[in-house]
């Protein structure tokens, strides 16, 4: 959702701000703007639409000149996307950009109106800007502290005070914000992607800390307004990781990065052929004593949890409940102290997942976060964190983050099963070895690209599609269906193959293609029977199975055959054709693959 960048240094900042915002486009947005100190005054340019619209607006000499400024991409929450509602907001004295939601903005607005303030936008952000102006007494730190006391909600703010030229003030509560440390130039940003090409060093702002940033120095104050020293962190993502690297889209690049992402994620967690999660603080002793496991997440991350449920229950015989975070947090779940709650999140910032984590902690359960972005909110708040090492995932549709989340689920399942004494050390080593072979096998699956591209050409005109599968294949097909609908806008549904007969089969005609996932050998015959049922009703069927089975033309119109591995590991391989099919269908339909309409990469509001 909303993205923030800020620059102060020796260079012209408007280009740097717009370039930085382009790198945050993936978070999802519908308008953009910048504010720059120009000859001692704050000059604002903003526009509804894409960054190209903002750039157009700044053509013909309208681009503000200066070396210090803040920029923003807005994902509308309060008020429709419009020029007026776009950030920055404020007046001549204080100008801000904001990511998050101000819950009590209505009360603040009413109060400020009673004090004579006028408002031009419908945003919650403008109330914060005007409130800062109201409290402003010449001392920005004091002013910001007074504002913090009055405002409820989540926020990351970049602030310019006219009286403090070439200085950026920044603060965060819940919403992400980092301060990038360059040479004679410094930055603020929602994440590392806009600043990686300038520096890898950064400060992670903690709740309530106030940063005062000039070209030469960064000062951080704690909530007591005392100057503090903070540890400088160094990003381990290289600058190329946030570039397309010759691929047409980030999504295609990220699909192809999966072998490396998995290797990098599992290698440090395997020792002497056995899973080794202790470096993250998760010991065998802890693992074996949990009574039940809850996996809580949103979107694709929740789908990774569904696969996790199947494998943990099957291997370790421990009960696992998977919840959508927005449901979990309000359903008064039966979690207890002996339970483990696993939060899965690529960004580590998803508001509902973070709220679920807070609830789990409140109930005294142990919490484990599987997160990709270092230092993110969920990673910092959970008792234990296992980082996935996928590198930055820029495409809104998640691919490599899903695979690395799955690979961590496998390691947990293997270790837990061994810790519980349900599987022998030999079996645990055998499974771990198979997992280590996955990156090579994935390359074979990635070679199916043209086949998937051809199949996409057969699906592109469909109005609706059905994904079916049983067991793990069903869990995986949910992700396949989500991938297709989010980027190609073709409606699709995923269904347990055996349940079709109880209603959904009535939808099947020759106009509804069916993608059947049939990689589980013990369920193959059953799934094929269901395939025959839909085929008999006219559906064109794509079957995704392993390369050791024979399936005739009378059963499948199109076949995708994957290298055969342990049944349990097949979701990692079968995800690839699903991702490719969604990708090529979206490309053929001319959709904006990396930034699908209405979606945001990082959903920081409820
Ligand atoms: C958004 C993204 C999805 C993602 C979900 C959860 O909906 O578009 O790709 O799966 O959020 O995000 P998280 O960062 O918590 O994994």
Boltz pocket constraint, residues with backbone or C-beta under 6 A from the ligand:
constraints:
  - pocket:
      binder: B
      contacts: [[A, 298], [A, 299], [A, 300], [A, 301], [A, 302], [A, 344], [A, 345], [A, 346], [A, 347], [A, 348], [A, 349], [A, 350], [A, 353], [A, 395], [A, 396], [A, 397], [A, 398], [A, 599], [A, 600], [A, 601], [A, 602], [A, 603]]
      max_distance: 6.0
